[in-house]
């Protein structure tokens, strides 16, 4: 009975409230070969947007200080987290022993010939490679993918098929987009890696997420049931639950 009640509760919550793009959106049944990507920034943006991790709303991170713009759709893969396993793989592949996870969802840039004019959207993306980026001693991998169904890019099986000019534009953006006029961040890209390594990074980020947040829904369900047993409504229970 309780299980049925919880199932109905989650259905009602899904109808009433917007899902958090990091935790409430599925990575997709075909992951890691095809993944859902939440897009925060598009090439026409002159402002850097990012998801507020508490509320799930898109917020202004900062105006772009220089003229460089993101050369592809840019965002993150839901239900991923870059921590121990992602950091360990970065250490293994780079030979660096001082790397830790950045505690963020896994970043992704999605190539497409189509003009997509705004972010805060979900797209299906096919990973073909990535950049092993290290930002201040933190693993900050950037997965490179193309928009599923895009006729210009859909025959690409690996990042090696990408023209060098596209790779260089992407690398330049990621190495400079956090710079400020009066300071330069210590970012480096140690490798450009292919599809198989990209899939491994995604798998590890899924495992890191499962360890950190995998029991989130079960914890919330139990907290709601306990609160209801004390006479609270489920709305009150959710407002008073801490994780």
HELIX and SHEET records of a PDB file:
HELIX    1   1 UNK A    2  UNK A   16  1                                  15    
HELIX    2   2 UNK A   84  UNK A   94  1                                  11    
HELIX    3   3 UNK A  159  UNK A  161  5                                   3    
HELIX    4   4 UNK A  164  UNK A  176  1                                  13    
HELIX    5   5 UNK A  195  UNK A  213  1                                  19    
HELIX    6   6 UNK A  216  UNK A  229  1                                  14    
HELIX    7   7 UNK A  234  UNK A  240  1                                   7    
SHEET    1   A 7 UNK A 100  UNK A 101  0                                        
SHEET    2   A 7 UNK A 138  UNK A 139  1                                        
SHEET    3   A 7 UNK A 121  UNK A 135 -1                                        
SHEET    4   A 7 UNK A  35  UNK A  41 -1                                        
SHEET    5   A 7 UNK A  73  UNK A  76 -1                                        
SHEET    6   A 7 UNK A 107  UNK A 111 -1                                        
SHEET    7   A 7 UNK A 142  UNK A 147  1                                        
SHEET    1   B 2 UNK A  47  UNK A  51  0                                        
SHEET    2   B 2 UNK A  58  UNK A  63 -1                                        
SHEET    1   C 4 UNK A 100  UNK A 101  0                                        
SHEET    2   C 4 UNK A 138  UNK A 139  1                                        
SHEET    3   C 4 UNK A 121  UNK A 135 -1                                        
SHEET    4   C 4 UNK A 187  UNK A 194 -1                                        
END                                                                             
